[in-house]
Amino acid sequence: MNVKTAAKPGKGWPGAGGSGPESILNALPHPVLVVAADGKCHYTNDAAQQFFQSSDAVLTRRPLSEFVPFGSPLLTLIDQVMENAASVNEYGVDLASPRFGEKSVDIQVTPIGDTEEGERQVLVILQERTMAHKMDRQLTHRGAARSVVGMAAVLAHEIKNPLSGIRGAAQLLELTAEPDERTLTTLICDEVDRIRQLVDRMEIFSDERPVPREAVNIHAVLGYVRQLAEKGFARNLKIAEEYDPSLPPVLGDRNQLVQVFLNLVKNAAEAIGTHDGEIILTTAYRPGVRISVPGTKERVGLPLEICVIDNGPGVSEDIKAHLFDPFVTTKSSGTGLGLALVAKIVGDHGGIIECDSGPRRTVFRVLLPMHSGPAPEDKAVPAPQFQLNR
């Protein structure tokens, strides 16, 4: 792509009327700008004009520095690419202006060659998302999950042993109890078993062993999850797939990934309820998503996006911000540990999970690192060892 100052896209390019470059760029939902060395935009698409609340004529007449604050990281990144002729990505940049307010964006800046006059140009793509805030919340969720680790260790030691004694005593009483009294001893045993199961679920949080990672075909995992769902809890629902067949393998543990997506699909099915509904499983490649590794200058890519989408009523605003915290649940019989454990497993894989929810559309989005080696062979996925609940 070589944009010339004498011929703007759509005006001097062939095919401008239908599927030409301008039509394609204007169809993109993200702002796209071509910036020259003098700081002026040589091209802006419709999304860029809407983002900056200015027309193309205004944006191309003035330097970009007049539309963003002094010292903005956007200008710094553009200068860096102008100087080094190498692409850069920056995540979670805050842009503020009286013209368009405050926005958090991901920025991609790429050199695209020089004009006929020898003036260097760069392509700027802004991805306006709330991903940065969601990552911050994800770190909070991980911290909350870690707080359950200590609690689980205490409960395991201080509660499970006395529970065994209580259950044993109830069984002894049952041997000599009257028929109407055996109902009470059975109640004691059932409640002890319920508490033990709760403690067992919490103990999962205390597993700090590194995740055994290998190349995992995420489509094979999702296919297995779909098979389980269609034969069980989602037998009356429609499950659709929208996959990117060229997706590289995930770097992770197959069994734990089954647990993650089985739980998310189960939650989606329960949210939809008994009325006609649909669950959509999607995969996509998002190479621009990168996060910083705490304590280092390294930035890790999370290009693999897997979504579980349902058309249920949505998540209540009251709990949306705390959805992945322990003991937060929308179900009267739920423990509130399922999604917290999902967040822990995804975090242990070096990924993140987020939720976007509105009426008739809830999206649980999981971003994971990819495996850089050869693609894995499709092989059977073993059954889950435990069932998660929200």
C-alpha positions in Angstrom: 0.0 0.0 0.0 1.6 3.2 -1.1 -0.5 6.3 -0.6 0.4 9.3 -2.7 -0.3 12.8 -1.8 -1.4 13.6 -5.3 -4.0 10.8 -5.4 -6.1 10.1 -2.4 -7.6 6.6 -2.0 -10.9 6.4 -3.8 -10.2 9.4 -6.0 -7.1 8.4 -7.9 -7.2 4.7 -7.3 -8.9 2.3 -9.7 -12.2 0.8 -8.7 -13.1 3.6 -6.3 -16.8 3.3 -7.0 -17.5 -0.1 -5.7 -14.9 -2.3 -3.9 -11.9 0.0 -4.3 -9.5 0.9 -1.6 -11.6 3.7 -0.2 -14.7 1.5 0.1 -12.6 -1.2 1.8 -11.0 1.2 4.3 -14.3 3.0 5.1 -15.9 -0.4 5.8 -13.4 -0.9 8.6 -14.8 -0.2 12.1 -11.4 1.1 13.3 -9.9 4.6 12.6 -7.3 4.5 9.9 -5.0 7.4 9.1 -2.0 7.9 6.8 0.4 10.4 8.3 3.3 12.1 6.6 6.6 13.3 8.0 5.1 16.9 8.4 2.6 15.5 10.8 -0.4 16.0 8.6 -2.8 13.3 7.6 -2.8 12.4 3.9 -5.8 10.1 4.3 -8.5 9.4 7.0 -11.3 6.8 6.7 -14.8 7.4 7.9 -14.1 5.8 11.4 -11.2 8.2 11.9 -13.3 11.2 11.1 -15.9 10.0 13.6 -13.3 9.2 16.2 -11.7 12.7 16.0 -15.1 14.4 15.5 -13.7 16.2 12.4 -14.2 16.0 8.7 -11.5 14.7 6.3 -10.9 18.2 5.0 -10.1 19.5 8.5 -8.0 16.5 9.5 -5.9 16.7 6.3 -5.4 20.4 6.6 -4.0 20.6 10.1 -1.2 18.6 11.8 -2.3 15.7 13.9 -0.8 17.3 16.9 -3.7 19.8 17.0 -6.1 16.9 17.6 -4.3 15.1 20.5 -2.7 16.5 23.7 0.9 17.7 23.7 3.3 14.8 24.3 0.7 12.2 23.4 2.1 8.7 23.0 0.4 8.6 19.6 2.7 11.3 18.3 5.7 9.6 19.9 4.9 6.3 18.2 4.5 8.0 14.9 7.9 9.7 15.3 9.5 6.4 16.3 8.2 4.7 13.2 9.2 7.6 11.0 12.8 7.3 12.3 13.2 3.6 12.5 10.9 2.4 9.6 9.7 -0.5 11.8 6.2 -1.3 12.9 5.2 -0.7 16.5 2.1 -1.6 18.6 1.1 0.0 21.8 -1.6 -1.2 24.1 -3.9 0.8 26.3 -3.0 4.3 25.3 -5.2 7.0 26.8 -6.2 9.8 24.4 -8.1 12.9 25.6 -9.3 16.0 23.9 -12.1 18.5 24.4 -13.1 17.6 20.9 -13.7 13.8 21.4 -13.4 13.3 25.1 -11.4 10.5 26.8 -10.8 7.2 24.9 -8.5 4.2 25.5 -7.1 2.7 22.4 -4.6 0.2 21.0 -2.3 1.8 18.4 -0.6 0.1 15.5 1.8 2.2 13.4 3.4 0.8 10.3 5.7 2.4 7.6 4.1 2.2 4.2 6.7 3.8 2.0 7.5 7.3 0.7 5.5 9.6 -1.5 6.7 10.6 -5.0 8.4 13.6 -3.4 10.3 11.3 -1.1 8.3 12.1 2.1 8.0 9.1 4.4 4.5 8.0 5.4 3.1 5.8 8.1 -0.2 3.9 8.5 -1.9 4.4 11.9 -4.7 2.1 13.0 -6.5 2.9 16.3 -8.5 0.1 18.0 -10.9 1.7 20.4 -11.6 -0.8 23.1 -12.0 -1.2 26.8 -9.5 -4.1 26.8 -7.1 -2.3 29.0 -9.6 -1.8 31.7 -10.7 -5.4 31.3 -7.1 -6.6 31.8 -6.9 -4.5 34.9 -10.0 -6.2 36.2 -8.5 -9.6 35.2 -5.5 -8.9 37.4 -7.9 -8.1 40.2 -9.8 -11.4 39.6 -6.5 -13.3 39.8 -5.7 -11.6 43.1 -9.1 -12.5 44.4 -8.6 -16.1 43.3 -5.3 -16.2 45.1 -7.0 -15.1 48.3 -9.1 -18.2 48.1 -5.9 -20.3 48.0 -5.1 -19.4 51.6 -8.7 -19.9 52.7 -8.8 -23.3 51.0 -5.7 -24.5 52.8 -7.1 -23.4 56.2 -10.5 -25.0 55.4 -8.9 -28.3 54.3 -7.0 -28.6 57.6 -9.5 -27.1 60.0 -12.8 -28.4 58.6 -12.4 -31.6 56.6 -11.0 -33.6 59.5 -13.8 -32.6 62.0 -16.3 -33.3 59.2 -15.2 -36.9 59.0 -15.8 -37.3 62.7 -19.2 -35.7 62.5 -20.2 -38.0 59.6 -18.9 -41.1 61.4 -20.9 -40.2 64.5 -24.0 -39.7 62.5 -23.7 -43.1 60.9 -23.2 -44.7 64.3 -26.4 -43.0 65.6 -28.3 -44.2 62.6 -27.7 -47.8 63.6 -29.7 -47.4 66.8 -32.0 -44.5 65.8 -35.8 -44.8 65.3 -37.1 -44.7 61.8 -38.3 -41.1 62.2 -34.9 -40.1 63.6 -33.0 -41.6 60.7 -34.1 -38.7 58.6 -32.1 -36.4 60.8 -28.9 -38.5 60.6 -29.3 -38.7 56.8 -29.6 -35.0 56.8 -26.4 -34.6 58.8 -24.5 -36.9 56.4 -25.8 -35.1 53.3 -24.8 -31.7 54.7 -21.4 -33.0 55.7 -20.9 -34.3 52.1 -22.0 -31.0 50.6 -19.5 -29.1 52.8 -16.7 -31.5 51.8 -17.5 -31.0 48.1 -17.3 -27.2 48.6 -14.0 -27.5 50.3 -12.7 -29.8 47.6 -13.6 -27.3 44.9 -11.8 -24.6 46.8 -8.7 -26.7 47.2 -8.3 -26.6 43.4 -7.3 -23.0 43.8 -4.3 -24.0 45.9 -2.8 -26.0 43.0 0.2 -23.7 42.1 2.0 -26.2 40.0 3.0 -25.0 36.5 0.6 -25.8 33.8 1.9 -28.6 31.6 1.8 -27.0 28.1 1.8 -28.5 24.7 0.3 -27.7 21.3 -3.4 -28.0 21.6 -5.9 -28.0 18.7 -8.5 -25.7 20.2 -11.1 -26.7 17.6 -10.8 -30.3 18.7 -11.3 -29.1 22.3 -14.4 -27.1 21.3 -15.7 -30.0 19.3 -15.5 -32.2 22.3 -17.2 -29.7 24.5 -20.0 -29.2 22.0 -20.5 -33.0 21.8 -20.8 -33.2 25.6 -23.2 -30.2 25.7 -25.5 -31.5 22.9 -25.8 -34.9 24.7 -26.5 -33.3 28.0 -27.4 -29.9 29.4 -27.7 -28.2 26.0 -29.6 -30.9 24.1 -32.5 -28.5 23.4 -30.4 -25.6 22.2 -28.7 -24.8 18.9 -24.9 -24.6 19.0 -23.3 -22.9 16.0 -19.6 -22.7 15.1 -17.8 -19.8 13.4 -14.2 -21.0 13.2 -11.0 -19.7 11.6 -9.7 -23.0 10.1 -6.2 -21.6 9.8 -5.9 -20.9 13.5 -2.5 -22.1 14.9 -2.5 -24.4 18.0 -2.9 -23.1 21.5 0.0 -23.4 24.0 -1.7 -25.0 27.0 -3.1 -28.0 28.8 -5.9 -29.9 26.9 -7.8 -31.1 29.9 -7.9 -27.7 31.6 -9.0 -26.0 28.4 -11.9 -28.5 28.2 -12.8 -27.5 31.8 -12.8 -23.8 30.8 -15.0 -24.0 27.8 -17.3 -26.7 29.2 -18.1 -24.4 32.1 -18.6 -21.4 29.8 -20.9 -23.3 27.5 -22.8 -24.7 30.5 -23.2 -21.2 31.9 -24.5 -20.0 28.5 -27.0 -22.8 28.4 -28.3 -22.1 31.9 -28.5 -18.4 31.1 -30.7 -19.1 28.1 -32.9 -21.4 30.0 -35.7 -23.4 28.4 -36.7 -21.0 25.7 -35.3 -21.3 22.2 -31.8 -20.0 22.2 -28.5 -20.3 20.5 -24.9 -20.6 21.6 -22.2 -19.6 19.1 -18.6 -20.8 19.4 -16.1 -18.6 17.5 -12.3 -18.6 17.0 -10.2 -15.8 15.4 -6.6 -14.7 15.1 -5.9 -11.2 16.6 -2.2 -10.6 16.2 -2.3 -7.0 17.6 -3.2 -8.0 21.2 -0.1 -8.0 23.4 0.3 -7.5 27.2 3.3 -6.6 29.3 4.9 -9.2 31.6 5.1 -7.8 35.1 8.7 -7.1 36.2 10.1 -7.3 32.7 10.1 -5.3 29.4 8.7 -8.3 27.6 5.4 -8.1 25.8 3.6 -11.4 25.2 1.2 -11.8 22.3 -2.2 -13.3 22.9 -3.4 -13.6 19.3 -5.9 -16.5 19.7 -9.4 -15.4 20.5 -12.1 -17.9 21.5 -15.6 -16.7 22.2 -18.7 -18.3 23.7 -21.7 -16.2 22.8 -25.3 -16.7 23.9 -28.6 -14.8 23.3 -29.8 -15.0 26.9 -30.9 -12.1 29.0 -27.4 -11.0 29.8 -25.4 -10.4 33.0 -26.8 -8.0 35.6 -24.9 -4.7 35.8 -24.7 -5.2 39.6 -22.3 -8.2 39.3 -20.7 -7.7 35.9 -17.6 -6.0 37.3 -17.2 -8.9 39.9 -18.3 -11.8 37.7 -14.9 -13.6 38.0 -14.5 -13.0 41.8 -15.0 -16.0 44.1 -18.5 -16.5 45.6 -20.2 -14.3 43.1 -23.1 -16.1 41.4 -26.4 -15.5 39.8 -27.9 -18.9 40.7 -29.6 -19.6 44.0 -27.9 -23.0 44.3 -24.5 -21.9 42.9 -21.2 -21.7 44.8 -19.7 -18.8 42.9 -16.5 -20.7 42.3 -16.9 -21.8 38.7 -16.0 -18.6 36.9 -13.3 -17.7 39.4 -11.7 -21.0 38.7 -12.1 -20.4 34.9 -10.3 -17.1 35.4 -7.5 -18.9 37.4 -7.0 -21.6 34.7 -6.9 -19.0 31.9 -4.5 -16.9 33.9 -2.3 -19.9 34.6 -2.1 -20.3 30.8 -0.9 -16.7 30.5 -4.2 -15.6 29.0 -7.1 -13.4 29.9 -10.9 -13.7 30.0 -13.4 -11.0 29.7 -17.2 -10.6 29.5 -19.2 -8.2 27.3 -22.9 -8.5 28.1 -26.1 -6.8 27.0 -29.7 -7.8 26.4 -29.9 -10.9 24.1 -26.1 -11.1 23.7 -23.4 -12.1 26.1 -19.9 -12.8 25.0 -17.2 -14.6 27.1 -13.9 -13.9 25.3 -10.8 -15.9 26.0 -7.4 -14.7 24.7 -4.6 -17.2 24.7 -1.0 -17.5 23.6 -0.2 -19.7 20.5 2.2 -22.6 20.1 5.0 -21.7 17.8 5.9 -25.3 16.8 4.2 -27.8 14.5 0.4 -28.2 14.7 -0.8 -31.0 17.0 -2.5 -34.1 15.8 -6.3 -34.3 16.5 -6.7 -36.8 19.3 -9.4 -37.8 21.7 -10.0 -35.5 24.7 -10.4 -37.3 28.0 -13.5 -36.7 30.0 -13.3 -33.9 32.6 -12.4 -35.0 36.1 -14.7 -32.5 37.8 -17.7 -30.4 37.0 -17.6 -26.6 37.3 -20.5 -24.5 38.4 -20.9 -20.8 38.3 
